[in-house]
């Protein structure tokens, strides 16, 4: 959607607790007309497509958390083995 379209509103989510590097926003479509040129060509079924995206993003977030935990463990181990 293009800014200024009637019924379209998008706002950046501010003051997030986590994943601050990821830009997120609230998008509201209220009786908004979407021209064919702005439609996603491969988006056929909202429910199915959304589930695929959520499944992939959940795996990515889980791997990120596992990586952070492993890094914290390695840093703590290095600190405890080298302290006097």
C-alpha positions as CSV (number, residue, x, y, z in Angstrom):
1,X,0.0,0.0,0.0
2,X,1.1,3.5,-0.6
3,X,1.1,6.1,2.1
4,X,-1.9,8.4,1.8
5,X,-4.3,5.7,0.6
6,X,-7.7,6.1,2.2
7,X,-8.2,3.5,5.0
8,X,-4.5,2.6,5.2
9,X,-2.5,3.4,8.3
10,X,0.9,2.2,9.4
11,X,2.8,3.1,12.5
12,X,6.3,2.0,13.8
13,X,6.2,0.0,17.0
14,X,8.3,1.9,19.5
15,X,9.9,0.9,22.9
16,X,10.0,-2.8,22.2
17,X,11.5,-5.1,24.9
18,X,13.2,-7.5,22.5
19,X,14.3,-7.9,18.9
20,X,14.9,-4.1,18.6
21,X,17.0,-4.6,15.5
22,X,13.9,-5.9,13.7
23,X,11.6,-3.1,12.4
24,X,8.0,-3.9,13.1
25,X,4.8,-1.9,12.6
26,X,1.1,-1.9,13.2
27,X,-0.7,-1.9,9.9
28,X,-4.4,-1.1,9.7
29,X,-6.5,-1.6,6.5
30,X,-10.0,-0.2,7.1
31,X,-12.3,-0.5,4.0
32,X,-9.2,0.0,1.9
33,X,-9.1,-0.7,-1.9
34,X,-6.0,-2.5,-3.0
35,X,-5.2,-2.1,-6.7
36,X,-4.0,-5.2,-8.7
37,X,-0.5,-3.6,-9.1
38,X,-0.1,-3.6,-5.3
39,X,-1.2,-7.2,-4.6
40,X,1.3,-9.9,-3.8
41,X,1.3,-12.3,-6.8
42,X,2.0,-15.4,-4.8
43,X,-0.3,-14.7,-1.8
44,X,-3.3,-16.9,-2.5
45,X,-4.5,-18.0,0.9
46,X,-3.9,-15.8,3.9
47,X,-4.1,-18.5,6.5
48,X,-1.7,-20.9,4.8
49,X,0.8,-18.3,3.9
50,X,0.8,-16.8,7.4
51,X,1.4,-20.2,8.9
52,X,4.4,-20.8,6.7
53,X,5.9,-17.4,7.7
54,X,5.2,-17.9,11.4
55,X,6.7,-21.4,11.3
56,X,9.9,-20.2,9.6
57,X,10.2,-17.1,11.9
58,X,9.7,-19.2,15.1
59,X,12.6,-21.5,14.0
60,X,14.8,-18.5,13.4
61,X,14.0,-17.0,16.8
62,X,14.6,-20.4,18.5
63,X,18.0,-20.7,16.8
64,X,18.9,-17.2,17.7
65,X,18.1,-17.8,21.4
66,X,20.1,-21.0,21.3
67,X,23.1,-19.2,19.9
68,X,22.8,-16.4,22.5
69,X,22.7,-19.1,25.3
70,X,25.7,-20.9,23.9
71,X,27.6,-17.6,23.7
72,X,26.7,-16.7,27.2
73,X,27.8,-20.2,28.4
74,X,31.2,-19.9,26.6
75,X,31.8,-16.4,28.0
76,X,30.9,-17.5,31.5
77,X,33.2,-20.6,31.2
78,X,36.1,-18.6,29.9
79,X,35.7,-16.1,32.7
80,X,35.5,-18.7,35.5
81,X,38.5,-20.7,34.1
82,X,40.7,-17.5,33.8
83,X,39.8,-15.7,37.1
84,X,42.3,-15.7,40.0
